[in-house]
Amino acid sequence: MTGIDVVRVELGARAYDVRIGAGLIARAGAEIAPLLQRPKVWIVTESRVAGLHLEALTAGLAASGIASEALILPPGETTKSWVHLQEVVEWLLGQKVERKDMVVAFGGGVIGDLVGFAAAILRRGVRFVQIPTSLLAQVDSSVGGKTGINSPHGKNLVGAFHQPSLVLADIGVLGTLSQRDFLAGYGEVVKYGGLGSLDFFEWLEANGPALAAGDAALRQQAVRRSVQMKADIVARDETEAGDRALLNLGHTFGHALEAATGYGDTLLHGEGVAIGCALAFETSARLGLMSQEEPSRFRAHLAAMGMKRDLADIRSELPNAAGLLGLMAQDKKVDGGRIRFILARGIGEAFMAEEVDLDVVRGVLTDALSAR
Ligand SMILES: NC(=O)c1ccc[n+]([C@@H]2O[C@H](COP(=O)([O-])OP(=O)(O)OC[C@H]3O[C@@H](n4cnc5c(N)ncnc54)[C@H](O)[C@@H]3O)[C@@H](O)[C@H]2O)c1
């Protein structure tokens, strides 16, 4: 086993470790045992992840004398729903899970968000461990305590802040992700470079292709640096009263594109974020905040990674610029009717823009649409 990196999320009484490295699932029992009141955990996962990795997890727990029960849900975004929330909560109640017990969320962001929310409301809050299995979940959704489900009114509209007690990011499981899911997660990795660290972005320019090809040491470094950046921001602003909004770089555009394409296979969340970052940089350049070379450089890196980088890469009908702006105005981050944009003064220098001239945004979208 290579070395394990530990990032501490400093949240006072709710502080916790994110442990990152290969082989963590095999030693999950030893990692989790110190947190348990009795030697049993309840795992909630989905069938794709269960088929590939559940046996390894139960064996890893059993190796430390920890018994487990598992609930296996269907994979996919539609699982983040009222129906499955009820199923998880009722299953845990039926299993007589108590407040001091430990629930384990084992899967990508869908499982992490759903199970975290179930843990938040079960008996007014039970503890849970995140074992994220997708790159997106390892670098983003498993850290920071945002949990929730989708409503027919929109994505992530029902939820709670509920921090996990521990996060185990086993780099080894990333090996079974499809290339497309891996690169979608990479969209969030490159976002961290874009929002807060030119140095990290340059490191990704140099190492991204090798990392995508499977280099485990580089993957671990990328996850560690991403998690460290998220942990630092969350520690400063747990509930998004300020700085945490920077993590939404690319998301205002991305969410509109996800909504326009039906939140499905046409455009994955991380793909929307990557294109959204490129559009946010383009908008910043048009506003004179950065040189035109910077959005071009950002897009060139996405191209080198074989990722979608522009509206032209989305293979479905899209609304016109006014339609996309309308979708942005429905985002849950709209504040008093104003769309909140994260812009940047350069790659790695994002900030929350107070007033953005929507004509400039409309122009960026119109040009991007006409290039299709
Ligand atoms: N809470 C937060 O802060 C936060 C942040 C970002 C995204 N999210 C949410 O995360 C979700 C997206 O997460 P995601 O991309 O992980 O989606 P996901 O959970 O659907 O996983 C993506 C795909 O990868 C598969 N998969 C997962 N791990 C695998 C593995 N090791 N091997 C093979 N296949 C594997 C899944 O079955 C699925 O098909 C969205 O619902 C989004 O809203 C939440």
The ligand as an SDF file (V2000), in Angstrom:
LIG
                    3D

 44 48  0  0  0  0  0  0  0  0999 V2000
  -22.8270   17.3970   -2.0680 N   0  0  0  0  0  0  0  0  0  0  0  0
  -22.0380   18.0950   -2.8280 C   0  0  0  0  0  0  0  0  0  0  0  0
  -21.3090   18.9870   -2.3710 O   0  0  0  0  0  0  0  0  0  0  0  0
  -21.9830   17.7940   -4.2950 C   0  0  0  0  0  0  0  0  0  0  0  0
  -20.9710   18.3390   -5.0930 C   0  0  0  0  0  0  0  0  0  0  0  0
  -20.9150   17.9830   -6.4280 C   0  0  0  0  0  0  0  0  0  0  0  0
  -21.8420   17.0960   -6.9590 C   0  0  0  0  0  0  0  0  0  0  0  0
  -22.8180   16.5950   -6.1620 N   0  0  0  0  0  0  0  0  0  0  0  0
  -23.7940   15.6380   -6.6910 C   0  0  0  0  0  0  0  0  0  0  0  0
  -23.0880   14.4590   -7.0600 O   0  0  0  0  0  0  0  0  0  0  0  0
  -23.8380   13.7670   -8.0670 C   0  0  0  0  0  0  0  0  0  0  0  0
  -22.9090   13.3240   -9.1470 C   0  0  0  0  0  0  0  0  0  0  0  0
  -21.9280   12.4750   -8.5910 O   0  0  0  0  0  0  0  0  0  0  0  0
  -21.2640   11.3080   -9.4600 P   0  0  0  0  0  0  0  0  0  0  0  0
  -20.7500   11.8680  -10.7170 O   0  0  0  0  0  0  0  0  0  0  0  0
  -20.3600   10.5640   -8.5670 O   0  0  0  0  0  0  0  0  0  0  0  0
  -22.5520   10.4600   -9.8530 O   0  0  0  0  0  0  0  0  0  0  0  0
  -22.9570    8.9560   -9.6020 P   0  0  0  0  0  0  0  0  0  0  0  0
  -23.0160    8.6540   -8.1650 O   0  0  0  0  0  0  0  0  0  0  0  0
  -24.1790    8.7210  -10.4110 O   0  0  0  0  0  0  0  0  0  0  0  0
  -21.7360    8.1490  -10.2320 O   0  0  0  0  0  0  0  0  0  0  0  0
  -21.4630    8.2860  -11.6080 C   0  0  0  0  0  0  0  0  0  0  0  0
  -21.4550    6.9090  -12.3010 C   0  0  0  0  0  0  0  0  0  0  0  0
  -20.2960    6.2200  -11.8880 O   0  0  0  0  0  0  0  0  0  0  0  0
  -20.6390    4.9200  -11.4130 C   0  0  0  0  0  0  0  0  0  0  0  0
  -19.6150    4.5780  -10.4290 N   0  0  0  0  0  0  0  0  0  0  0  0
  -19.3760    5.1620   -9.2190 C   0  0  0  0  0  0  0  0  0  0  0  0
  -18.2640    4.6480   -8.6810 N   0  0  0  0  0  0  0  0  0  0  0  0
  -17.7960    3.7210   -9.5540 C   0  0  0  0  0  0  0  0  0  0  0  0
  -16.6610    2.8710   -9.5720 C   0  0  0  0  0  0  0  0  0  0  0  0
  -15.7340    2.9020   -8.6070 N   0  0  0  0  0  0  0  0  0  0  0  0
  -16.5020    2.0430  -10.6320 N   0  0  0  0  0  0  0  0  0  0  0  0
  -17.4050    2.0280  -11.6510 C   0  0  0  0  0  0  0  0  0  0  0  0
  -18.4720    2.8330  -11.7010 N   0  0  0  0  0  0  0  0  0  0  0  0
  -18.6650    3.6580  -10.6420 C   0  0  0  0  0  0  0  0  0  0  0  0
  -22.0440    5.0550  -10.9240 C   0  0  0  0  0  0  0  0  0  0  0  0
  -22.7130    3.8090  -10.9180 O   0  0  0  0  0  0  0  0  0  0  0  0
  -22.6270    6.0310  -11.9320 C   0  0  0  0  0  0  0  0  0  0  0  0
  -23.0210    5.3430  -13.0770 O   0  0  0  0  0  0  0  0  0  0  0  0
  -24.9000   14.7320   -8.5220 C   0  0  0  0  0  0  0  0  0  0  0  0
  -26.1400   14.3380   -7.9970 O   0  0  0  0  0  0  0  0  0  0  0  0
  -24.4780   16.0680   -7.9320 C   0  0  0  0  0  0  0  0  0  0  0  0
  -25.5800   16.9000   -7.6350 O   0  0  0  0  0  0  0  0  0  0  0  0
  -22.8970   16.9170   -4.8490 C   0  0  0  0  0  0  0  0  0  0  0  0
  1  2  1  0
  2  3  2  0
  2  4  1  0
  4  5  1  0
  4 44  2  0
  5  6  2  0
  6  7  1  0
  7  8  2  0
  8  9  1  0
  8 44  1  0
  9 10  1  0
  9 42  1  0
 10 11  1  0
 11 12  1  0
 11 40  1  0
 12 13  1  0
 13 14  1  0
 14 15  2  0
 14 16  1  0
 14 17  1  0
 17 18  1  0
 18 19  2  0
 18 20  1  0
 18 21  1  0
 21 22  1  0
 22 23  1  0
 23 24  1  0
 23 38  1  0
 24 25  1  0
 25 26  1  0
 25 36  1  0
 26 27  1  0
 26 35  1  0
 27 28  2  0
 28 29  1  0
 29 30  1  0
 29 35  2  0
 30 31  1  0
 30 32  2  0
 32 33  1  0
 33 34  2  0
 34 35  1  0
 36 37  1  0
 36 38  1  0
 38 39  1  0
 40 41  1  0
 40 42  1  0
 42 43  1  0
M  CHG  2   8   1  16  -1
M  END
$$$$
